[in-house]
Amino acid sequence: MRIITLLCLTFLFGCSPDSPNSESKRTPEEVSLGFFNAIYVDRDVNKALQFVDDPMKKVLAHYHIAASVQRHVLNLSMTQVQMEIEEIDIDFFRKFTDDVTVIVKMQGLKGGEPWIDDRTIRLHKKGAKWEIIEILPEKGNLH
């Protein structure tokens, strides 16, 4: 009886979504939206750090606050932002690629006026974890 109880507890805690490995199971889409959500919605640079590689962590930490990251790193200050994945350059064979580019479309207010824009980021797979390694220069707004 004890063995069965121990096995049940092992399976119960081993499958918990809060396990440390749940972070490494994020898709490129989840990482991208998590990062932008941390900067534009939660306005929390520390929360955004979990989605980026070490060199990007240093850049974000340099600016300390989300408004500065919006202005200087993303070159786009917005409020009341809603976002979605516009495009991802990855195919069915996701398992075999270590680099992807994701375009995130954002809608919100810029200077109090409605604004639609996008940002393109590059992600790299490090082990089983996707990390943002670069924010590509913007091509122009969709306003």
N, C-alpha and C positions, 0 to 999 in steps of 0.2 A: 504494500500500500504506500509506503514512504517513497519508493522508487517512482511510482506513478505520479505521486504528488510533486516530487522534484522535477520530473520530466515536464509536467504541465506548467510548472512555474518557469522552467527554463524556456519553453516555447513562448509563454506569455511575455516575459521580459525581453527575450531575444527578438521579438517581432514588434516591439514598441516603436512608434513613429518618432519618439523623442530620443532614440538611440543616436550616438555620435555619428554613425554611418549614414544617417538620413541626409545630412548635409552634402555628403559626397554623391548622393544619388540624384541630385538636381539636374534637370535638363538645361541646355543652353537658354531656352526660353524662360525658364523659372529663374535662372541666375540673372538674366538681363532685366526682367521685370522687377525682381527683388532689389536690384541695385537702384534702378530709377525710382522705385517706390520709396526706398530709404531716403533718397536725396530730395525728391519732390513732394512726397506725401507726408512721411514721418519726419522729414527734415533732420535726419540723424546720421551724421557722417560715420560714427562708430558702427552703426548697424550696416552701413554700406561696405565696410571693410571686409566683411566675410565673403564678398562676391568678387574681390579683385586679387591680383597677384601682388607680390611684395613691392616691386617698384611703384605700382599704382597706389598701394597703401601709403607709401611715403609721400606721394603727391597729395593725396586726399588729407592726410594728417597735417600737412603743411598749411592747408586752408582752414582747418578746424571746424568751420560751420558750413551747413548745407547751402546757405545763400552764396557764400564765397565759391563753393564748388560749382554751383549753377553758373555763376558769372564767369569764373576764370578757367574752369576745366571743361565744362560743357558748353560754355558760351551761349547760355540760354536761361534767363531768369523768368520763371513762370510760377503762377499760383493756381490753385484749384485744378490740378493736373489729373487727367485720366490718360491711361496709356494702354497700348496694345502692340503686339508683334506685327509689324508691317510685312517683313520678309526675313527669311533665314536661308542662307546658302548651304543648306545641308540636305542630303537626300536620304533615301531609305537605308543606305549603308552607313548610318551614323556611327556604328561601332568601329568602323575602320578609319575614321578621320579624327585628327587631333586639333584641328583649327576650323573655326566657323566665324562667319560674319552675320550679325543680327542687326536689323533696322527696327528701331522702336519708334512708333508714331505716338506723339503726345498732343493732347488737346487741352487747352486751359486758357488762362488769362496772362497776357504779357502787357505790363503797363496799364492794367485795367481793361484792356480790349481783348476780345476773343482771338485766339491764336492757335494755329495748327503747325506743328513742326516735327521733324524727326531727327534722330541721332543714330549713327552707325557705330557699332562697337565690334571689336574682335575678341573672341574667346579662344582659350587654349585648354585642352584637356590635360591635366596633370594627375597622373594615376587614374582614379575614377572620378575626379572632381573637375568641373569646368570652372575656369576663372577668367575674368575680364582682364585682358592684357593691354588693350589700347582703345582709345576713343578716337575714331577717325574724324578728320576735318569735315565739317558740314558742307553740303552742296547748295544749301539755300532753303528758305522756308517754303511751306506749302500754303501759307496764309492766303 
